[in-house]
Amino acid sequence: MDASAVRILTDLRNALAHGGISYLDEKGRQTDSQAAMLAFVGAVMKKGRISGVNVLRVHEREYRESLAAWASWLRKAGVTAALNERAA
């Protein structure tokens, strides 16, 4: 199923912030060995309560590529330099 960019980014942020990440093998099953995919789990809230979860499943290679593209965009937009100046 397709999801909106807002939904994907919200779920990704929540999974990273709250440890909702699972490592999956090449068949999409949870594994303790070599991971081929990552699953990011984000809660669906209704009236202040968890009513379900969204699971984003991403191939590890594609996740690395998206992070590299995002980091490049942040550098080109000047965000990285601004953050570094603020931290100094």
C-alpha positions in Angstrom: 0.0 0.0 0.0 1.2 3.5 -0.8 1.5 6.0 2.1 1.8 9.8 2.1 5.2 11.3 2.6 4.0 12.8 5.9 2.9 9.4 7.2 6.2 7.8 6.1 8.4 10.5 7.7 6.3 10.5 10.9 6.5 6.8 11.3 10.2 6.8 10.5 10.9 9.5 13.0 9.0 7.7 15.7 10.6 4.4 15.0 14.1 5.9 15.2 13.2 7.9 18.4 11.6 5.0 20.2 13.5 2.0 19.1 10.8 0.6 16.8 13.2 -1.0 14.3 13.5 -4.6 13.4 16.1 -6.3 11.2 14.7 -8.6 8.5 16.2 -11.2 6.3 15.8 -11.3 2.5 12.3 -12.8 2.8 11.1 -10.1 5.1 11.2 -12.2 8.3 12.8 -11.0 11.6 16.4 -12.2 12.0 19.3 -12.0 14.4 21.8 -12.7 11.6 22.5 -10.9 8.3 19.8 -8.2 7.7 18.6 -7.5 4.2 15.8 -5.2 5.1 14.7 -2.9 8.0 11.2 -2.5 9.4 10.3 0.8 11.0 7.2 0.6 13.3 5.2 3.7 14.1 2.1 3.9 16.3 -1.3 5.0 14.9 -2.9 7.2 17.5 -6.7 7.9 18.0 -8.0 9.9 20.9 -4.7 9.7 22.6 -4.5 5.9 22.5 -2.6 3.5 20.2 -5.1 2.0 17.8 -2.7 0.2 15.5 0.7 0.3 13.9 2.2 1.2 10.6 5.2 -0.8 9.4 7.6 0.6 6.8 9.7 -2.2 5.3 12.8 -0.9 3.4 15.7 -2.8 1.8 18.9 -1.9 3.6 20.6 -0.7 0.3 17.7 1.7 -0.5 17.7 3.0 3.0 21.4 3.8 2.9 20.9 5.5 -0.5 18.1 7.7 0.8 20.2 8.7 3.8 23.1 9.7 1.6 20.8 11.7 -0.7 19.2 13.4 2.3 22.7 14.3 3.8 23.7 15.7 0.4 20.6 17.8 0.2 21.2 19.1 3.8 24.8 20.1 2.8 23.7 21.8 -0.4 20.9 23.7 1.4 23.4 25.0 4.0 21.7 23.2 6.9 24.8 21.3 7.8 26.9 24.4 8.0 24.3 26.3 10.0 24.0 23.4 12.5 27.8 23.2 12.8 28.0 27.0 13.5 25.3 26.8 16.1 27.1 23.9 17.9 30.4 25.7 18.0 
